[in-house]
């Protein structure tokens, strides 16, 4: 591979046009020049390998393959979609972004060095990075030249390797070149980045004994392509296709295409598309080669002279772009990178005859671009390259003389701001990384090198290098006078403790040596020598007797020294390792004797104290005592107990210090009994039991458990296992269903068997029920299916907890649970179904033992609602006038039928109902009219209308709201005779919206005015009050009464009635009496003579007589039935109900009512067994009477059973609807 040439020079030494950085500010990178022979007339290119002897400018042409930024066609500069990448290491997005110069820092502690290798030989380049201050692995890249990323070239001839040494914390990166070729020679670069840190190093590879190759024809597309990845030659490092012809490994059957001819005839804005189409990546090199091919230029009709192909100008200079027009009247437009240029101080347009000139002033790198001028339909283009001037040193470095630990600052000024410079020391580049002692900074055109803490090693010649000059100066650093801030101190150290000698001297960067008894001390694994600034430390991790002596520190370069003495003492120690007990644990069986002897050491002989917790064990103890003699101490326990288990602490003290040790004594015993076991699951003849281990295992692991079982009523336990059970669960079997059992547990360890646990709670083995019966479809809508069923025939001892309803789509096997919670009812509605689908339904009975076998519908159900005309089912108690008192709540439920959901409307007296007065709620099957607090205005006839499409049904409800009546209008005393008073009154004007059922008459003595009731529930409007006391004067008042009760007020007589003795009627008193009936008494001079008529009392007694007999009735199995009759008798009779001439007494299936002579017998959920002859007998003192009726209970047939019996559909529908109404009324 030829050596890269400098940008501003050609091999013959003549300057070339320089290409400035891209307008985005990216730094300019060098190009790679490849020498090939010029293409012959037939456009077939032939390349030869260059040698130093063949570098003839007349016979060899230069083909420049530039960097990715230069590989963009000139018209496409600045467009993001026009970037062409020549290396695998950079993407198109990265080429458009400005390349920021990362901060300089030293990451490499060992850089690759330039080397030489022979053709066919192997060579390795090594780079090392210290990772002590890095949190993760740094990123490394290897380049050839300054643009070819070698990561994409790994293969047979190139291998990259990474290793990490955990001991030294160093990353090692290696690049192996295998079987080097001549074209591998060149400049290489290694870049290391970590977060915001960056470091790089360049090195050269020289390959000797280059081979020459004869000229061969060049395929232009293969010459400007990269070596393919994944093939045998993957990993080539250059454009070897330009130097020698390779035979393709696979024959390409596509026809040959003359790319030269296509490019020559194409417009510049089409170069990208052509290069992409034919796989050419080095477009810039191809364009430069095309420039050197003589072209037959067509004569332009608009331009007499076009722009030159390229122009070059120095940065800050001025340039003129001139074209000569054939027709001066043609309008001209100038463009920069496709954008039209407008006149400005930067761009000045001039006209001179047929010449049109554009002047660009003060050229910068942003002006490095493609320019074009358009005259009518014709266009000519050019490229402008802005060349940067070299950076010169304006003010050089000045010499410095100072002492160690001082700050050194070297200053230099260059000709341009932001210029890149390099600092050198004695000809070697100064490291400026994070861990470096050197810092560089830049302030405008001034550059500084700072050494914060100078040392004698910093003495030397420092220089700064710029692109246009260098400057150097000498720096001299001398020693400072020695000052001792802190001398070494004598120490007394315990044996095994660390030794730390410490001193402080000035200057702080002076090293020194440590001596013990005149012998030089070398650092090792045990001895650590530390020097930080002014502080010098000698640290010994664990002291030994040999570490005692005189220690001296001698600063290097000085005659002074510092000294100290170290004295070692031996503290007491406990030697538990001689016991040979694992984890210092002594195990003994409860009840045995324990004597534990432990060796100890220490000078002088230590004092020994044994402790258990906070309690000190004395030597004079009886059962537990501690003894010490010679070089050992002992603990004695005569009879061990469970409470003796625990940690025993030994404390040793002497003048040298204190030592402690811990011994654990473990007293093992039989375990405690476990807690009562739990029985979570019970089957038909088995159960599942679990338990927890005992709280105390006796100090020995539990080996297993024994299980025993017995019947709850029995006292005999039976063992269920003879082999120990290791687990904490067991399943006893072969139990009798329905019989209560108990179980208990024994724990077993190596010592023995524990006492039994408490028995478990009694449990009864239970089995699942049989499957539900008579599963039928009750209702179907567009989205729901309602099913109902009968309970299982066999339920068993576990009872029945509820039912689980499942369904699946016909043809599928996935059953979906419809009810997440169990339902206790035997009817359920499945919701959320898709209209038109067919489903299968099954029901399971669930109890404590589990789920029963499912009962499944025999046929699938089509989810589709059938139109059913509306039918209002007015309850029996609403067919008559519905009466409620004022203030009471009215809550009426009127069921109806109809599908789909009917539309319900209500009218009162032909007008809509005000929702503020009456609340109405409608559902799918009923309508509820609710009045929270009834008023008399709510009385009236309510009309209910139910409509399904064109079908309508109506019903009228008569609601009567009643209130207390008003008092009678007036009450008068009609007559008074003897002890009797005749009263007459007028009925009240307000009867409370209900018939007057009677009156209550009260009397009061005028003296006390205390009212007493004379008679209640009186029906007439006149009455004679008798048995009045002679001599008293009475007032009377009367209350009205209806079904709501008595009126709130009463009407009182305006005058009073005086009761006098016979023949004693004073004239003045008679004047004050109310004269009622003139014919009732006669006034004579001798007194008043009263004529009292004689009355005979009516006998209301009557023998029982049934006014309404019993009627033969049919009942449906499972639905309540009632028998009604009415009887009249006085006194009140005793009512007896009989079935088949047997009295019904205390049977919960029957309820008996008697109200105002109406007798009712209610039979709850009758079965066919409840059918028969029922009798109601009434008995009193005057006689007895009875009535009979026959009750027939019909079994509840399913729809399917009725169809099998041949019942017509309209009768089945009538039967099913009546069954629904009965259930709703219930």
Protein Blocks (a to p, Z undefined) as FASTA:
>chain_A
ZZdddfkbcfkopacddddddfkopacddddddddddddfkopacdddddfklmcfklpc
cdddddfklmpcfklgoiaklcccfbfkbcfklmmpccdddddddfbfbdcddddddehi
acdddddddfklpcbdcdddddehjlbcfklmgcjkbccdddddfklopacdddddehia
fklgccddddddehjbccddddddddehiaddddddddfklmmpccdehiakgoiabdfk
lmpccddfbdcfbdcddfklmmmmpcfklmmmmmmmnopablmlmmmmmmmpccdddddf
kbmbdcdfbdcddehiacddddddfblkbccdddeehiacdddfklccddehjbccddde
hiafklgccddddehjbccdddddddddddddfbdcddddddehiacddddddfbehiac
dddeehiacdfbfklcbdcddehjaccdddfbacfklgccdddddfkbccdddddddddd
dddfbdcddddddehiacddddddddfklccdddeehiacdddfkbccddehjbccdddf
bacfklgccdddddehiabdcdddddddddddddfklnopghhiacddehiacdddddde
ddddddddddehjbccdfkbmklccddehjbccdddfbacfklgccdddddddfkbccdd
ddddddddddddddddddfbccfkbccddddddfbgohpacfbdcdddddfkbcbdcdfb
fbdcfbfcdcdehiaehiacddddddddfkbccddddddddddddddddddehiacfbdc
fkbccddddddfblbjnopfbdcdddddehiabdcdfblbacfbfcdcdehiaehiacdd
ddddddfkbccdddddfbdcddddddddddddddfklmpccdddehiacddddddedddd
ddddddeehiacdfklpccdddfkbccdddfbacfklgccddddddehjbccdddddddd
dddddddfbdcdfbdchjbccddddddfbgohpacfbdcdddddfklopacdfbghifbf
cdcdehiaehiacddddddddfkbccfbdcddfbdcddddehiacfklmmmpccfbfklp
ccdfkbccddddddddddfbdcdddfbdcddddddehiacdddddddddddddddddeeh
iacehiakbccddeehiacdddehiafklgccdddddddfkbccdddddddddddddfkl
mmmnopafklmmmmmmmmmmmmmmZZ
